[in-house]
């Protein structure tokens, strides 16, 4: 995170809810016109390619459990 983002994060952290809502409203009204098309597309680097290859080849990457089972396994059932 760069220095400007850190300063913004710090400022929002100490704001009361009313001021934070004003900041959020400003963001929505002035900065939310961006879309997925505005995101720069970059080619995967060597590390990304290794991860993608691992996803294809590693059978552990193809095993999934439901959220309910995960919560039970972590003893976090509600």
ZISULFEN-V836066 format. One record per pair of residues at least 24 apart in sequence whose ideal C-beta (glycine too) atoms are under 10 Angstrom apart, sorted by the first residue. I is the first residue (numbers start at 1). J is the second residue. D is the distance in whole Angstrom. If there is no record, write none. Layout:
BEGIN
i->I j->J d->D
i->I j->J d->D
END
This chain:
BEGIN
none
END
